[in-house]
């Protein structure tokens, strides 16, 4: 008879980075509410860096059970909703998207992010049935895109000045639409991933310098 688990959930190394990403984002939300916007965007970028590698780390464990794999998919999407759905919306609201147009855009952003993650979960329920060539591409824009876009927009704040909120609204609306647009985006190679890490890393250093 299988022994019942005394603690719910899984806590091995395959999900630790996902948990860390969530904790960083929750801290970022608190920072945004308190008005520390550059630090909150930095937290968002750091969560994005964690998300870039959590899947690769999880796949290094070859003997994961079906329950562990399913739990990994669910916990990743739930964390992504907080990290790259709710967190960016709160940060942008605090940045100035607090008028009716901005609020509507942020509501659409959160909704499309949720739809995208639910669609991803459905598509990954039967990974063995993944059609040839389909597993090497994203369908629509990845949910983590805001972790790259927002730090870059924040760095451009001094140049944009009065146009900052307008540009921010366009960026967030564009991301929202692309979340649910059915196009294929090739998953980044290790070389492209390294470039993205460098870009996000430089953005983080710049934001910390501006704090």
C-alpha positions as CSV (number, residue, x, y, z in Angstrom):
1,X,0.0,0.0,0.0
2,X,1.4,3.4,-1.0
3,X,2.2,5.6,2.0
4,X,0.2,8.8,2.1
5,X,2.2,12.0,1.8
6,X,2.3,14.0,5.1
7,X,2.9,17.3,3.3
8,X,1.1,18.4,0.2
9,X,3.0,19.4,-2.9
10,X,6.5,18.6,-4.1
11,X,9.7,20.3,-2.9
12,X,12.6,18.8,-4.8
13,X,15.1,20.9,-6.8
14,X,12.9,20.8,-10.0
15,X,10.4,23.4,-8.6
16,X,12.6,25.4,-6.2
17,X,13.5,28.0,-8.9
18,X,9.8,28.4,-9.7
19,X,9.0,29.0,-6.0
20,X,11.9,31.6,-5.8
21,X,10.5,33.4,-8.8
22,X,7.1,33.7,-7.1
23,X,8.6,35.0,-3.9
24,X,10.6,37.6,-5.8
25,X,7.4,38.7,-7.7
26,X,5.4,39.0,-4.5
27,X,8.1,41.2,-3.0
28,X,8.1,43.2,-6.2
29,X,4.3,43.8,-5.8
30,X,4.8,45.1,-2.3
31,X,7.6,47.3,-3.6
32,X,5.4,48.7,-6.3
33,X,2.6,49.4,-3.8
34,X,5.1,51.3,-1.6
35,X,6.2,53.4,-4.6
36,X,9.6,51.7,-5.2
37,X,8.9,51.3,-8.9
38,X,12.5,50.7,-10.2
39,X,13.0,48.0,-7.6
40,X,9.7,46.4,-8.4
41,X,10.6,46.3,-12.1
42,X,14.0,44.8,-11.1
43,X,12.1,42.1,-9.2
44,X,10.0,41.4,-12.3
45,X,13.2,41.1,-14.4
46,X,14.7,38.7,-11.8
47,X,11.6,36.6,-11.9
48,X,11.9,36.4,-15.7
49,X,15.5,35.2,-15.3
50,X,14.4,32.5,-12.9
51,X,11.7,31.4,-15.4
52,X,14.1,31.1,-18.2
53,X,15.9,28.3,-16.5
54,X,13.3,26.5,-14.3
55,X,12.1,24.3,-17.1
56,X,15.6,23.3,-18.1
57,X,16.4,22.5,-14.5
58,X,13.2,20.4,-14.1
59,X,14.1,18.4,-17.2
60,X,17.4,17.3,-15.8
61,X,15.6,14.9,-13.4
62,X,14.9,12.0,-15.7
63,X,12.9,9.9,-13.2
64,X,10.1,12.3,-12.5
65,X,6.8,10.6,-11.8
66,X,3.7,11.6,-13.8
67,X,2.4,13.4,-10.7
68,X,5.6,15.4,-10.4
69,X,5.5,16.4,-14.1
70,X,1.8,17.4,-13.9
71,X,2.5,19.3,-10.7
72,X,5.4,21.1,-12.4
73,X,3.2,22.2,-15.2
74,X,0.4,23.5,-12.9
75,X,2.7,25.2,-10.4
76,X,4.6,26.9,-13.2
77,X,1.5,28.3,-14.8
78,X,0.0,29.4,-11.4
79,X,3.3,31.2,-10.5
80,X,3.5,32.7,-14.0
81,X,0.0,34.2,-13.5
82,X,1.2,36.0,-10.4
83,X,4.7,36.8,-11.7
84,X,4.0,37.9,-15.3
85,X,0.2,38.7,-15.1
86,X,-0.7,40.3,-11.8
87,X,2.7,41.8,-11.0
88,X,3.2,43.7,-14.2
89,X,-0.4,45.0,-14.0
90,X,0.1,46.4,-10.5
91,X,3.5,47.9,-11.5
92,X,2.0,49.6,-14.6
93,X,-0.9,50.9,-12.5
94,X,1.5,52.4,-10.1
95,X,3.6,53.9,-13.0
96,X,0.6,55.9,-14.1
97,X,-1.8,53.5,-16.0
98,X,-4.4,54.4,-13.5
99,X,-6.9,56.2,-15.7
100,X,-9.8,54.5,-17.5
101,X,-7.9,53.7,-20.7
102,X,-4.9,52.3,-18.8
103,X,-7.0,50.3,-16.4
104,X,-9.0,48.7,-19.3
105,X,-5.7,47.8,-21.0
106,X,-4.4,46.2,-17.8
107,X,-7.6,44.2,-17.4
108,X,-7.3,42.9,-20.9
109,X,-3.6,42.1,-20.3
110,X,-4.4,40.0,-17.2
111,X,-7.3,38.2,-19.0
112,X,-5.3,37.3,-22.1
113,X,-2.4,36.2,-19.9
114,X,-4.7,33.9,-18.1
115,X,-6.2,32.5,-21.3
116,X,-2.8,31.9,-22.7
117,X,-1.6,29.9,-19.6
118,X,-4.8,27.9,-19.5
119,X,-4.4,27.0,-23.2
120,X,-0.7,26.0,-22.5
121,X,-1.9,23.7,-19.7
122,X,-4.4,22.0,-22.0
123,X,-1.8,21.5,-24.7
124,X,0.7,20.0,-22.3
125,X,-1.7,17.5,-20.8
126,X,-0.6,14.9,-23.3
127,X,3.1,15.8,-24.2
128,X,3.6,12.4,-25.9
129,X,1.0,13.5,-28.5
130,X,2.9,16.6,-29.4
131,X,3.0,16.8,-33.2
132,X,6.4,16.8,-34.8
133,X,7.8,20.3,-35.0
134,X,5.2,21.7,-32.6
135,X,7.2,21.3,-29.4
136,X,10.0,23.5,-30.7
137,X,7.8,26.6,-31.1
138,X,5.6,28.8,-28.9
139,X,2.0,29.4,-30.0
140,X,1.6,33.1,-29.3
141,X,3.9,35.3,-27.3
142,X,5.3,33.7,-24.1
143,X,3.8,35.0,-20.8
144,X,7.2,36.0,-19.6
145,X,7.6,38.7,-22.3
146,X,6.6,41.5,-19.9
147,X,9.7,40.7,-17.8
148,X,11.8,41.8,-20.8
149,X,9.6,44.6,-22.1
150,X,8.9,46.5,-18.9
151,X,12.6,46.9,-17.8
152,X,13.5,48.2,-21.2
153,X,10.6,50.7,-21.3
154,X,11.5,51.7,-17.7
155,X,15.1,52.4,-18.8
156,X,13.8,54.6,-21.6
157,X,11.6,56.7,-19.2
158,X,14.0,59.7,-19.2
159,X,13.9,59.9,-23.0
160,X,10.1,59.3,-23.4
161,X,9.1,61.8,-20.6
162,X,5.6,63.0,-21.4
163,X,5.0,60.2,-23.9
164,X,6.0,57.5,-21.3
165,X,2.4,56.5,-20.3
166,X,1.3,56.4,-23.9
167,X,4.2,54.2,-24.9
168,X,3.6,52.0,-21.9
169,X,0.0,51.5,-22.8
170,X,0.8,50.6,-26.4
171,X,3.4,48.1,-25.2
172,X,1.1,46.4,-22.7
173,X,-1.8,46.3,-25.2
174,X,0.4,44.9,-27.9
175,X,1.7,42.2,-25.5
176,X,-1.9,41.4,-24.5
177,X,-3.0,40.9,-28.1
178,X,0.0,38.8,-28.9
179,X,-0.7,36.5,-26.0
180,X,-3.8,35.1,-27.7
181,X,-2.7,35.6,-31.4
182,X,-2.1,32.2,-33.0
183,X,1.3,32.6,-34.5
184,X,4.4,30.4,-34.2
185,X,7.5,31.7,-32.4
186,X,10.5,29.5,-32.4
187,X,11.8,28.8,-29.0
188,X,15.2,30.4,-28.3
189,X,18.4,28.4,-28.7
190,X,20.9,28.4,-25.9
191,X,22.8,31.1,-27.7
192,X,19.7,33.3,-28.0
193,X,18.8,32.6,-24.4
194,X,22.3,33.7,-23.3
195,X,21.8,37.0,-25.2
196,X,18.4,37.5,-23.6
197,X,20.0,36.9,-20.1
198,X,22.7,39.5,-20.9
199,X,20.1,42.1,-22.0
200,X,17.9,41.5,-19.0
201,X,20.9,41.5,-16.7
202,X,22.1,44.8,-18.1
203,X,18.7,46.2,-17.7
204,X,18.6,45.1,-14.0
205,X,22.0,46.7,-13.4
206,X,20.8,50.0,-15.0
207,X,17.7,50.0,-12.9
208,X,19.7,49.4,-9.7
209,X,22.0,52.2,-10.7
210,X,19.0,54.5,-11.1
211,X,17.6,53.6,-7.7
